[in-house]
C-alpha cells in the first residue's frame, strides 16, 4: 500500500500537467493574499468613515430623546476580514440597513467603489480550491487506472501479491497527498504574504475560519479525486476519461451554479420593491379603515390631546408595514438560499456555500446583517422605553409614525453620550458576527459523499478488466 | 489535395468522442439557458411595461406641475437573453426630479438584489468557458498525437507545404467547433420563436449573425491555442497539460486581474467631497430661506418650513390664509434648490469622469484576455454593456433638461410660481375679505366631512401637459463590437503564426 502511494506521488510529481497547474495554484494563493489585503484595507477605511459620519449625525440628535428615537441611523455591515476565504459577492450585496427605534427598512448597497467596473470572477480560496484545484484533482486522477492499463503496468501490479483494495487505497492516498502538498504550500504562501502586508488582522475567529476552510477543502478535493478515479476505472482509454472529467468539471464549476440560479428564481417568487411598497400602503390603509371613528378623528386633528387611541392605530400601522418588509426580505433570502441549495449538488458549490457560512459573507452574511438590524432596532426601542420610564411627566406612549411623532407622548429629555446602544458593538473584530457558525452538517455531507464515492470507485476498480 | 486533407480532418474530428461530448454538452447547456432566460426576458419586458405604465398613471393624477416626477424605465433588450452583460448590476430606472440630476440608475426590475453577486448563466458564459475548452480539446493532439501514432510522418511525406497542413488542421478544427455552436444557436432561436414567441427585429438579425461569427472566431482562437501547445511538445499528454494551462490562464485567471489593478493604479476621488458639499449647501439653502423669510416679514403657517424640506415635490393645498406669502417663500426656495442641483451635478460629473477613467483602465488591462474581449463583443451586440447604460443615463439627464426647459418656457417658475405649486389663484385672493370668505368655505366643507382631497375639487392636469420620455435604444452596438472583434482576430492571427512557426520546426520522428 505504502509503496504504491509513494510511487503514485513520485509519478505525479514528475508529470508536467501537475507541475504547471500546481504552480498556477500557488501563484493564485499569492495573488489572493495581495488582492484581499488591499481590498480589506480600503473597505475597512471606508466603513470606519461611514460609521463615523453616522455617529456624528446621531450626536446632533442627542438633545432630545424623541429626535434620537426617530432618527434614521445607517447600520453598516463591517467588511469581512475573512473574505479572502469566501468572497460571497460582497461587492454587489446590500451592506446597509436603515434603522430607527421604530422600524428597520429595506437594505441597500451604500459603501461601494466603482459600480461601473465589470462584474468579474472572484479570487477567493473557494475559487482556488473549488475551481482550480478540482481541475488539478481531475488531471492527476484521470489516468490513475486506465492509464496504467494502457501502459501495460496494471497487469504487472496485479500480478504482484497486492490486493485490489491495497492498490486502490495506495493510489488514493498518494494522489491525495500531493494535492494536500499543493494546498498546504499555497496556504503557507498566502499566510506569508498576508503577514507581510499586515492589513488583515489574523484574529482567533479568522484562524478558526481558516481551519474549517482547510478541512472542507480537503474533503472537497478528496471527493473530486475519488470521482476522477471512478471515471478512470470505468473507461479504458485515458483521453475518454479526460474528456468526461473536463465536461463534468465544466458542469460542477459553471453550469450547475448557473442552472441553480435559473431554477431558484423560478422556484421561489419574490415581491419586487414596487409591489412591496404598494402592499405596505394597502396594509396601512386597511389599519386606518378598521380603526374606530374616534381614533380616526384624533388622527385627523393634530391638536387633539388624547393620544392612546391614535398611538394604538399608529403602532399597528407600523407593525403591519414592518411585517411586510420583513417578509419581503425573508423571501429574497430564501430564494438566495434555495439557489445555493440547488447548486450544492456540485462539490465546488457546496464548498463555496459552506465557506461562506464559516466567514459570514454571501447569504449567511446577509442573514447576520438582517438579524443584527432587527436586534439593534429592538435595543434602540428598549433603550427609548427605559429612558422614557424615568421621565415622570409623559404619558409613556412610545410610538412614532416613520418620520414624525406626537410631541409630548414620550420623553424629550437629552440623551447622555455613551449611554445608548451602538450598532458597531454587534460585530466582532474582523467583521465576523457574534456567533460564528460551524459548518458541521456540510462536513458530514462531504463525508457521506466521500464514503459513497470511495465505495463506487472501489467497486469499479474491482470490476475493472486490466487486459 | 487541400480539400481532400480538409475533409479527412473534418471526418476524423466528427468521429471522436470529444466532438460528441462537445455537441451534447453545448446543446444541453444552451437549450436550458435560453429556455429559462427567454422566460425571464418576457417577465422583465412585461414588468418594464407595467412600471412605465404605472408611472404614467401616477402622472395622470397630478394636479400641479410641481408634482410631475416621472420614473424613467429602460426596457430590456431582446438580445439580453444571450448576454445579460453588465445590466445585472447596473440599474435600469431613474426618477427625474427637479432638485437633483440623475447620476446613476436604480434597480427597479431586479427582484432580488442578493442574486446580483452571481454570474448569470447565459449563452456568452457557456461559450466563454465550454466552447473554448472544447476548442483546446479538439486540437491538442493534432501533431503530438499523430506523431505518437506515427501518422504525422506519412502526412508530411505528401508533397504538401507544412503551412498548408497547419492551415488545414486549424480550419478543420474551427469548422468542426462551429457545428455544435450553429446547431445550438438554431435550436435556441427556434425555442425563442415557437415556445416563447419572441421575434427579433430587422436590426437585431445582423447582430445575431455577428454573435455567431464572433463565437466561431473565439472558438477558432482556442483551436489555434491547442495547435500551438501540440506543436511545442512531442507527447500528447504534455500538450494537453500545456493547452489546459494556457486555457486556465486566458479564460479563468486573466479576466479577474483588471478590476483590482485599475482600482489601485487609478483610485477614485474621495466621495466625502460630495457628501460634504451636499450637507453644506443644504444648510446654506436653509439659512438663506430663513433670512429671506425674516427680511420680508413673511407670514407662514407652522408647517411652512417643514413642508418644503426634503426632496418631495411641494404641493400647496393648505388654507388660502397664508397663500401669497407662501408662494414667494416657495418660489425663492425652488430657485435655490435648482441652482444647488446644478452645483452638485458639476461635482458628481467630475467623480463620474474619474470612475469612467478607472473603468477604461480596467477594460484596457482585461483586454489581453480573449475571454474578456469576447464578452465585450457579445455584450455590446446585445446592448447590455456599460456604454448603453451610460447612454441611457445621458438620455435621462437630457429628458430632465427638456422637462425643466418646458416648465421655464411656460413661465411657471417666474410669473406663475403659484400655478406651479398650487391650484389656488393669486387673483382670487386680492383682498382680505376674499381670503376670509374662501377660508370660511373650506372650513365648512371640512367640518361637514366633504373635503376629501384635491381630486374632489380639481381636474388633474392633461396627460400631455409635459413632454414624455421615450427611450431611444441605440440598437445593437455593432460599431462598438468591431474594435474588440478586431483584437480577437489579431490575437488569433498571432497565435496562428506562433503555432505555424513551431510546426515548421517540429520534429516529426
Interface residues (C-beta under 8 A of the other chain):
Chain A: X15 X16 X17 X18 X20 X21 X24 X28 X35 X38 X39 X42 X49 X53 X88 X89 X90 X91 X92 X93 X94 X107 X109 X113 X114 X115 X116 X117 X118 X119 X120 X121 X122 X123 X131 X132 X135 X139 X143 X238 X239 X240 X242 X243 X244 X246 X247 X250 X251 X254 X255 X257 X258 X259 X261 X262 X263 X264 X265 X266 X270 X271 X272 X273 X274 X332 X333 X335 X336 X339 X362 X363 X366
Chain B: X17 X18 X21 X25 X29 X32 X33 X36 X37 X39 X40 X47 X51 X54 X86 X88 X89 X90 X104 X107 X108 X109 X111 X112 X113 X114 X115 X116 X117 X118 X119 X120 X121 X125 X126 X129 X130 X133 X137 X141 X237 X238 X240 X241 X242 X244 X245 X248 X249 X252 X253 X255 X256 X258 X259 X260 X262 X263 X264 X268 X272 X275 X355 X356 X358 X359 X362 X363 X366 X386
